[in-house]
């Protein structure tokens, strides 16, 4: 099955560079240079990955990401941007992005990060073939429907948030370091991306915890990492 990637980048030379290098690793790529054309493509086609620049002429990339997430919580989104401050990265992740790559970037890193996102998405899709539910207190995690309910109320998670929760839920009580989570959930092996774990963990807590300020499901083990705790959940 072909893998279709949507590249939303207003600089045509960069868009063409991305297209060429993603086609080299076996993807079908469609490029758009503004938000209007991007939404048109999204209405007409199904994409397995979206690469989204933040600085577009007709709409901010953060707002585009939020709009996509309002209707599609699953498709992986990677943000490409010249905004390199930590706050910018956090805002991108909080808007619903699964990954964030700052310009200028190396072609090899771009290809590696795209492969990792697609591989994780494909693994999750394969798991969804056979229904499987994980129950943690009042949480029901359904891998068949890619859904999470707490007290029968649907909680909408992105693909990465869902993968992170499933990974923790399969080994309740076990503590994972940020490096381990990067390797297992993101398929990264570089601790410089630890902020990615922190941002996604905060977003996940905000969605599943009754009181995110006092988490009962996902606990921080200071100096070590995170674990999904069952004993403290009422």
C-alpha positions as CSV (number, residue, x, y, z in Angstrom):
1,X,0.0,0.0,0.0
2,X,1.3,3.4,-0.9
3,X,2.1,5.9,1.8
4,X,1.0,9.4,1.1
5,X,2.6,12.4,2.8
6,X,1.3,16.0,2.7
7,X,4.0,18.7,2.8
8,X,2.7,22.1,3.7
9,X,5.6,24.6,3.1
10,X,5.4,28.0,1.6
11,X,9.1,28.0,0.3
12,X,8.9,26.0,-2.9
13,X,12.6,25.1,-2.9
14,X,12.4,23.6,0.6
15,X,9.1,21.9,-0.3
16,X,10.8,20.3,-3.4
17,X,13.8,19.3,-1.4
18,X,11.5,17.5,1.1
19,X,9.5,15.9,-1.7
20,X,12.5,14.5,-3.5
21,X,14.0,13.1,-0.3
22,X,10.8,11.6,1.0
23,X,10.1,10.0,-2.5
24,X,13.6,8.5,-2.2
25,X,12.4,6.4,0.8
26,X,9.3,5.2,-1.0
27,X,6.6,7.8,-0.2
28,X,4.1,9.5,-2.4
29,X,4.3,13.3,-1.7
30,X,1.9,16.1,-2.4
31,X,3.1,19.7,-1.7
32,X,1.0,22.7,-0.8
33,X,2.3,26.2,-0.2
34,X,-0.6,27.7,1.8
35,X,-3.3,26.6,4.2
36,X,-6.2,26.9,1.7
37,X,-4.6,24.4,-0.6
38,X,-3.7,22.1,2.3
39,X,-7.2,21.9,3.6
40,X,-8.4,21.2,0.0
41,X,-6.0,18.3,-0.3
42,X,-7.1,17.0,3.2
43,X,-10.7,17.0,2.1
44,X,-10.0,15.0,-1.1
45,X,-7.3,12.5,0.0
46,X,-6.2,10.4,3.0
47,X,-2.6,11.0,4.2
48,X,-0.5,8.8,6.4
49,X,1.7,11.8,7.5
50,X,1.6,15.6,7.4
51,X,4.7,17.8,7.4
52,X,3.6,21.3,8.4
53,X,5.5,24.6,8.3
54,X,4.5,27.1,11.0
55,X,5.1,30.2,8.9
56,X,2.5,30.2,6.1
57,X,1.2,33.2,4.3
58,X,-2.5,32.8,5.0
59,X,-2.7,31.0,8.4
60,X,-0.4,30.2,11.3
61,X,0.8,26.6,11.4
62,X,-0.3,26.2,15.0
63,X,-3.9,27.1,14.1
64,X,-3.8,24.7,11.1
65,X,-2.6,21.9,13.4
66,X,-5.4,22.6,15.9
67,X,-7.9,22.6,13.1
68,X,-6.7,19.3,11.8
69,X,-6.7,17.8,15.3
70,X,-10.3,18.9,15.8
71,X,-11.4,16.3,13.2
72,X,-8.5,13.8,13.0
73,X,-6.7,12.8,16.2
74,X,-4.7,10.0,14.6
75,X,-2.7,11.2,11.5
76,X,0.9,12.0,12.6
77,X,1.9,15.6,12.2
78,X,5.5,16.8,12.1
79,X,6.1,20.5,12.3
80,X,8.9,22.1,10.3
81,X,9.9,25.6,11.4
82,X,12.7,28.1,11.8
83,X,11.3,28.9,15.3
84,X,13.8,27.3,17.5
85,X,13.0,28.5,21.0
86,X,11.9,25.8,23.5
87,X,8.6,27.6,24.0
88,X,7.9,27.4,20.3
89,X,8.5,23.6,20.4
90,X,6.3,23.2,23.4
91,X,3.5,25.2,21.7
92,X,3.8,23.1,18.6
93,X,3.5,19.9,20.6
94,X,0.6,21.2,22.7
95,X,-1.2,22.2,19.5
96,X,-1.3,18.5,18.6
97,X,2.0,17.8,16.7
98,X,3.7,14.5,17.1
99,X,7.1,15.7,16.3
100,X,9.0,19.0,15.7
101,X,12.0,19.5,13.5
102,X,13.8,22.9,13.4
103,X,15.2,24.4,10.3
104,X,17.8,24.1,9.0
105,X,17.7,20.3,9.3
106,X,19.7,17.5,7.8
107,X,18.1,15.4,5.1
108,X,19.2,12.2,6.8
109,X,17.5,13.3,10.1
110,X,14.4,14.3,8.2
111,X,14.2,10.9,6.6
112,X,14.9,9.1,9.9
113,X,12.2,11.0,11.8
114,X,9.7,10.4,9.0
115,X,10.4,6.7,9.0
116,X,10.1,6.6,12.8
117,X,6.7,8.3,12.7
118,X,5.4,6.1,9.9
119,X,6.7,3.0,11.5
120,X,5.0,3.8,14.8
121,X,1.8,4.6,13.0
122,X,1.9,1.3,11.1
123,X,2.7,-0.7,14.2
124,X,-0.4,0.8,15.9
125,X,-2.5,0.1,12.9
126,X,-1.4,-3.6,12.9
127,X,-2.3,-3.9,16.6
128,X,-5.7,-2.5,15.8
129,X,-6.5,-5.5,13.6
130,X,-7.4,-7.7,16.6
131,X,-9.6,-6.0,19.3
132,X,-7.8,-5.6,22.5
133,X,-8.8,-3.6,25.5
134,X,-6.7,-2.6,28.5
135,X,-8.6,-1.6,31.7
136,X,-6.9,0.5,34.3
137,X,-9.3,1.5,37.1
138,X,-12.0,3.6,35.3
139,X,-9.9,3.9,32.1
140,X,-10.7,1.7,29.2
141,X,-8.1,1.7,26.4
142,X,-9.4,0.1,23.2
143,X,-6.7,-0.6,20.7
144,X,-9.2,-1.8,18.1
145,X,-11.0,1.5,17.9
146,X,-8.0,3.7,19.0
147,X,-10.2,5.1,21.7
148,X,-10.0,5.8,25.4
149,X,-12.9,6.2,27.8
150,X,-12.9,7.3,31.4
151,X,-16.2,6.6,33.3
152,X,-17.8,6.0,29.8
153,X,-16.7,9.5,28.6
154,X,-14.7,9.5,25.4
155,X,-11.2,11.1,25.7
156,X,-9.7,12.2,22.3
157,X,-5.9,11.5,22.1
158,X,-3.5,12.0,19.2
159,X,-1.7,8.9,17.8
160,X,1.4,9.6,19.9
161,X,-0.5,10.2,23.1
162,X,-2.4,7.0,22.5
163,X,0.8,5.0,21.9
164,X,2.4,6.5,25.0
165,X,-0.6,5.6,27.2
166,X,-0.8,2.1,25.8
167,X,2.9,1.5,26.3
168,X,2.7,2.6,30.0
169,X,-0.6,0.7,30.5
170,X,0.9,-2.6,29.3
171,X,3.4,-2.5,32.2
172,X,1.6,-0.7,35.1
173,X,3.9,0.2,38.0
174,X,7.1,-0.1,35.9
175,X,9.2,3.1,35.8
176,X,10.5,4.2,32.4
177,X,13.1,6.9,31.9
178,X,12.6,9.6,29.3
179,X,15.4,7.9,27.2
180,X,13.5,4.6,27.3
181,X,10.2,6.2,26.3
182,X,11.9,8.1,23.4
183,X,13.4,4.8,22.2
184,X,10.2,2.7,22.6
185,X,7.4,5.1,21.7
186,X,9.2,7.6,19.4
187,X,11.9,5.3,18.1
188,X,14.5,8.0,18.9
189,X,17.9,7.3,20.4
190,X,19.0,10.8,21.3
191,X,18.3,12.4,24.7
192,X,18.3,15.9,23.2
193,X,14.6,15.3,22.5
194,X,13.6,14.7,26.1
195,X,11.4,17.8,26.0
196,X,9.2,15.9,23.6
197,X,8.4,13.3,26.3
198,X,7.7,16.0,28.8
199,X,5.4,17.9,26.5
200,X,3.4,14.9,25.5
201,X,3.2,13.6,29.0
202,X,1.7,17.0,30.1
203,X,-0.8,16.9,27.3
204,X,-1.7,13.3,28.1
205,X,-2.2,14.1,31.8
206,X,-4.4,17.1,31.0
207,X,-6.7,14.8,29.1
208,X,-6.9,11.6,31.2
209,X,-6.4,12.9,34.8
210,X,-9.4,14.0,36.8
211,X,-7.0,16.6,38.4
212,X,-3.8,17.1,36.3
213,X,-2.2,19.1,39.1
214,X,-2.4,16.0,41.2
215,X,-2.0,13.1,38.8
216,X,-3.4,9.7,39.9
217,X,-2.6,7.6,36.8
218,X,0.7,8.8,35.5
219,X,3.2,9.5,38.2
220,X,6.6,11.2,38.0
221,X,9.4,9.3,39.7
222,X,11.8,12.2,40.3
223,X,15.2,11.7,38.8
224,X,14.1,8.6,37.0
225,X,11.1,9.0,34.7
226,X,7.4,8.1,34.6
227,X,5.1,5.2,35.5
228,X,1.4,4.4,35.2
229,X,0.3,3.9,38.8
230,X,-2.7,1.8,39.6
231,X,-2.8,1.6,43.4
232,X,-3.6,5.3,43.8
233,X,-6.5,5.3,41.4
234,X,-9.9,5.3,43.2
